[in-house]
Amino acid sequence: MSPPAEDPADAPHAYRRRALLRAATVCAAGLAASGCDAVSTRALRRTARSRAPVDASASARPSPSATAALPRSIAATLPPEVRNGPRNRPGIALTFHGQGTPAMVRDLLIALEDHAARGTFLAVGSWLATEPAFAGRIRNGGHELGNHTMHHLAIASMNRAGASAEIDECADVLRRLTGSIGTWFRPSQTQFATPTILAAATRAGYPTSLSYDVDSLDYTDPGVDAIVATVLRLARNGSIVSMHAGHAQTVAAVPTVLAGLRRRGLRPMTMTELMSQ
């Protein structure tokens, strides 16, 4: 027998129950190790607050101010690969490799927005094509959206044609959903771009490849405390932090990471804001 349809009026309560269940599962399964302390648990509870689901018909439409790619005035000053921002100013960029369950990505966006922080999301094209509402949801939340290749393959091992196809296909998805190829490109499964990747990215309209100087290692699911400690130990003025949207521990760690960065005087911002300082 099919389960009864969910009453739309009960949707916020159902979302709350699902979010709390996800949070409880993280702790119960030991995913966060010792990271499910009082601070992290409170962060998860805040993240689980009732919110309306993403409306694909409304959120996927770009706002008039959100259709431009990286401003030429900034792009013209950048090297072929950016590994960090200005070291003489207290800005920092949290960048997220963009794919994951809708609930997980929504929870991450809520965690950032609850703490008045904006991130830069590098979307995997195949994921964004199946979850198009997030193109608008991300941008309408004040975050940036960029290109992380179409299928998240090992692009550094590809020839020119293969690398170009991965970048171009993701750019096409972004253009179709937002009217733009996105602000930044980051190669998949490699921290640094090869000459082949740089050439393919430039042809696709990305004159700069986005690297990072702080690897949170969150994709290894080391525990919430470990993610927080790694970011706070390595981050400094101008740092670009690599994180992943599809991991429960990342969602749980973000509020504590943001609080720790601000205690040190490091202001979270988008990549474009970081490079515009």
C-alpha positions as CSV (number, residue, x, y, z in Angstrom):
1,M,0.0,0.0,0.0
2,S,1.3,3.5,-0.9
3,P,2.0,5.8,2.0
4,P,-0.5,8.7,2.4
5,A,0.3,11.9,0.6
6,E,1.9,14.5,2.8
7,D,-0.4,17.4,3.7
8,P,1.1,20.6,2.4
9,A,0.1,22.4,5.6
10,D,2.3,19.9,7.5
11,A,5.3,20.4,5.2
12,P,7.3,22.6,7.6
13,H,6.8,20.1,10.4
14,A,7.8,17.2,8.2
15,Y,10.9,19.1,7.1
16,R,11.8,19.7,10.8
17,R,11.4,16.0,11.6
18,R,13.5,14.9,8.7
19,A,16.3,17.4,9.5
20,L,16.4,16.4,13.1
21,L,16.4,12.8,12.2
22,R,19.4,13.5,9.9
23,A,21.2,15.3,12.7
24,A,20.5,12.4,15.1
25,T,21.7,9.9,12.6
26,V,25.0,11.7,12.2
27,C,25.7,11.5,15.9
28,A,24.3,8.1,16.5
29,A,26.3,6.6,13.7
30,G,29.5,8.1,15.1
31,L,30.1,10.1,11.9
32,A,31.1,13.2,13.9
33,A,33.1,11.2,16.5
34,S,33.6,13.6,19.4
35,G,32.3,16.4,17.2
36,C,28.7,16.1,18.3
37,D,29.3,18.2,21.4
38,A,27.0,20.8,22.7
39,V,28.1,23.5,20.3
40,S,27.8,21.2,17.2
41,T,24.4,19.9,18.4
42,R,23.0,23.4,18.8
43,A,24.3,24.2,15.3
44,L,22.5,21.2,13.9
45,R,19.3,22.1,15.7
46,R,19.5,25.6,14.2
47,T,20.1,24.2,10.8
48,A,17.1,21.9,11.2
49,R,14.6,24.8,11.7
50,S,11.5,24.7,9.5
51,R,12.0,26.3,6.1
52,A,9.9,26.3,3.0
53,P,11.1,23.8,0.3
54,V,12.9,25.0,-2.8
55,D,10.4,26.2,-5.4
56,A,11.8,25.2,-8.8
57,S,9.6,27.5,-10.8
58,A,10.6,30.6,-8.9
59,S,14.2,29.9,-7.6
60,A,15.6,28.8,-10.9
61,R,14.9,32.2,-12.5
62,P,18.0,34.5,-12.2
63,S,17.5,38.0,-10.8
64,P,18.5,40.8,-13.2
65,S,21.6,41.5,-11.1
66,A,22.7,37.9,-11.0
67,T,23.3,37.3,-14.7
68,A,26.8,38.5,-15.1
69,A,29.9,36.3,-14.8
70,L,33.2,37.4,-13.2
71,P,33.5,41.2,-13.7
72,R,36.1,42.0,-16.4
73,S,37.7,44.5,-14.1
74,I,38.6,41.7,-11.7
75,A,39.3,39.0,-14.3
76,A,41.9,41.3,-16.0
77,T,44.0,41.5,-12.8
78,L,44.1,37.8,-12.0
79,P,46.7,35.2,-12.8
80,P,45.9,32.0,-14.7
81,E,45.3,30.2,-11.4
82,V,44.2,31.8,-8.0
83,R,45.5,29.9,-4.9
84,N,44.7,32.6,-2.3
85,G,43.4,36.1,-2.0
86,P,45.2,39.2,-0.7
87,R,47.2,38.5,2.4
88,N,47.1,42.1,3.7
89,R,43.3,42.1,4.4
90,P,41.3,40.0,6.8
91,G,39.0,38.3,4.2
92,I,38.5,34.6,3.7
93,A,36.4,32.6,1.2
94,L,34.6,29.4,1.9
95,T,34.2,27.5,-1.3
96,F,32.0,24.4,-1.7
97,H,32.2,21.6,-4.3
98,G,28.6,21.6,-5.3
99,Q,26.7,18.3,-5.2
100,G,24.7,16.4,-2.6
101,T,21.2,15.5,-1.6
102,P,18.7,18.4,-1.8
103,A,18.2,18.3,1.9
104,M,22.0,18.3,2.6
105,V,22.6,21.3,0.3
106,R,19.6,23.2,1.7
107,D,20.8,22.6,5.2
108,L,24.2,24.0,4.3
109,L,22.8,27.1,2.7
110,I,20.6,27.7,5.8
111,A,23.6,27.2,8.1
112,L,25.6,29.9,6.1
113,E,22.7,32.3,5.9
114,D,21.8,31.9,9.6
115,H,25.3,33.2,10.3
116,A,25.2,36.0,7.7
117,A,27.9,34.3,5.6
118,R,28.1,33.9,1.8
119,G,29.9,31.1,0.1
120,T,31.1,30.2,-3.4
121,F,29.6,27.0,-4.8
122,L,31.3,25.2,-7.6
123,A,28.6,23.1,-9.1
124,V,29.0,19.7,-10.7
125,G,27.0,20.0,-13.9
126,S,25.3,16.6,-13.8
127,W,24.1,17.4,-10.3
128,L,22.8,20.9,-11.1
129,A,21.0,19.6,-14.2
130,T,19.0,17.2,-12.0
131,E,18.5,19.8,-9.2
132,P,18.0,23.0,-11.3
133,A,16.1,24.9,-8.5
134,F,19.4,25.2,-6.7
135,A,20.8,27.5,-9.4
136,G,18.4,30.2,-8.2
137,R,18.4,29.2,-4.6
138,I,22.2,29.6,-4.3
139,R,22.3,32.9,-6.1
140,N,19.3,34.4,-4.4
141,G,20.9,33.7,-1.1
142,G,23.8,36.0,-2.0
143,H,26.2,33.2,-2.8
144,E,28.2,32.7,-6.0
145,L,27.7,29.8,-8.4
146,G,30.5,28.4,-10.6
147,N,31.7,25.5,-12.7
148,H,33.2,22.3,-11.2
149,T,33.0,20.2,-14.4
150,M,30.2,18.2,-15.7
151,H,30.8,14.8,-14.2
152,H,33.4,15.4,-11.5
153,L,36.0,13.1,-13.1
154,A,39.8,13.2,-12.9
155,I,40.2,16.0,-15.3
156,A,44.0,16.3,-14.9
157,S,44.4,12.9,-16.6
158,M,42.3,14.0,-19.6
159,N,43.4,15.1,-23.0
160,R,42.4,18.5,-24.5
161,A,39.2,17.3,-26.0
162,G,38.1,15.5,-22.8
163,A,38.9,18.4,-20.5
164,S,37.1,20.9,-22.8
165,A,34.0,18.7,-22.9
166,E,33.8,18.5,-19.1
167,I,34.1,22.3,-18.7
168,D,31.9,23.2,-21.7
169,E,29.1,20.9,-20.7
170,C,28.9,22.3,-17.2
171,A,29.1,25.9,-18.6
172,D,26.1,25.1,-20.8
173,V,24.1,23.9,-17.8
174,L,24.9,27.1,-15.9
175,R,24.1,29.3,-18.9
176,R,20.8,27.6,-19.5
177,L,19.7,28.0,-15.9
178,T,21.2,31.4,-15.1
179,G,22.1,33.2,-18.3
180,S,25.8,33.0,-17.3
181,I,28.6,30.5,-17.3
182,G,29.1,31.3,-13.6
183,T,31.7,33.4,-11.9
184,W,34.5,30.8,-11.3
185,F,35.8,27.5,-12.6
186,R,37.5,24.8,-10.4
187,P,38.9,21.6,-11.9
188,S,37.6,18.3,-10.4
189,Q,39.8,15.9,-8.5
190,T,42.9,18.1,-8.5
191,Q,44.0,21.0,-6.4
192,F,46.0,22.6,-9.2
193,A,45.2,23.0,-12.9
194,T,47.5,21.6,-15.6
195,P,48.3,23.6,-18.8
196,T,45.7,21.5,-20.6
197,I,43.0,22.4,-18.1
198,L,44.0,26.1,-18.1
199,A,43.8,26.2,-21.9
200,A,40.4,24.5,-22.0
201,A,39.0,26.7,-19.2
202,T,40.2,29.9,-21.0
203,R,38.5,28.7,-24.2
204,A,35.3,28.2,-22.3
205,G,35.4,31.7,-20.9
206,Y,37.1,31.2,-17.6
207,P,40.5,33.1,-17.8
208,T,41.3,32.0,-14.2
209,S,41.2,28.6,-12.5
210,L,40.3,28.6,-8.9
211,S,42.5,26.6,-6.5
212,Y,42.8,26.9,-2.7
213,D,45.3,27.0,0.1
214,V,43.2,25.4,2.9
215,D,41.9,21.8,2.4
216,S,39.4,21.1,5.1
217,L,39.6,17.3,4.2
218,D,35.9,17.2,5.0
219,Y,35.3,14.7,2.1
220,T,37.1,12.1,4.3
221,D,34.4,12.5,7.0
222,P,37.1,12.9,9.8
223,G,34.6,14.2,12.4
224,V,33.1,17.6,13.0
225,D,35.9,18.6,15.5
226,A,38.6,17.6,13.0
227,I,37.1,19.7,10.2
228,V,36.8,22.7,12.5
229,A,40.3,22.3,13.8
230,T,41.9,21.9,10.3
231,V,40.2,25.1,8.9
232,L,40.9,27.2,12.0
233,R,44.6,26.0,12.2
234,L,45.4,26.7,8.5
235,A,43.2,29.8,7.7
236,R,44.7,33.2,7.5
237,N,44.2,36.5,5.7
238,G,43.2,35.8,2.1
239,S,42.7,32.0,2.5
240,I,40.5,30.1,0.1
241,V,39.0,27.1,1.9
242,S,37.9,24.0,0.1
243,M,34.8,22.2,1.5
244,H,32.1,19.9,0.1
245,A,28.4,20.4,0.1
246,G,27.4,16.8,0.2
247,H,28.7,15.8,3.6
248,A,26.7,15.9,6.9
249,Q,29.8,16.7,8.9
250,T,30.5,19.7,6.8
251,V,27.0,21.1,7.5
252,A,27.5,20.5,11.2
253,A,30.9,22.1,11.2
254,V,30.1,25.3,9.3
255,P,28.6,27.3,12.2
256,T,31.5,26.6,14.5
257,V,34.0,27.3,11.7
258,L,32.3,30.7,11.1
259,A,32.4,31.6,14.7
260,G,36.0,30.6,15.0
261,L,37.0,32.6,11.9
262,R,35.2,35.7,13.2
263,R,36.9,35.4,16.6
264,R,40.2,35.7,14.8
265,G,39.0,38.7,12.8
266,L,38.7,36.8,9.5
267,R,35.6,37.9,7.6
268,P,33.9,35.3,5.4
269,M,33.0,36.5,1.9
270,T,32.5,35.2,-1.7
271,M,35.5,34.7,-4.0
272,T,34.7,37.8,-6.0
273,E,34.4,39.9,-2.8
274,L,37.7,38.4,-1.6
275,M,39.5,39.4,-4.9
276,S,37.9,42.8,-4.9
277,Q,39.3,43.9,-1.6
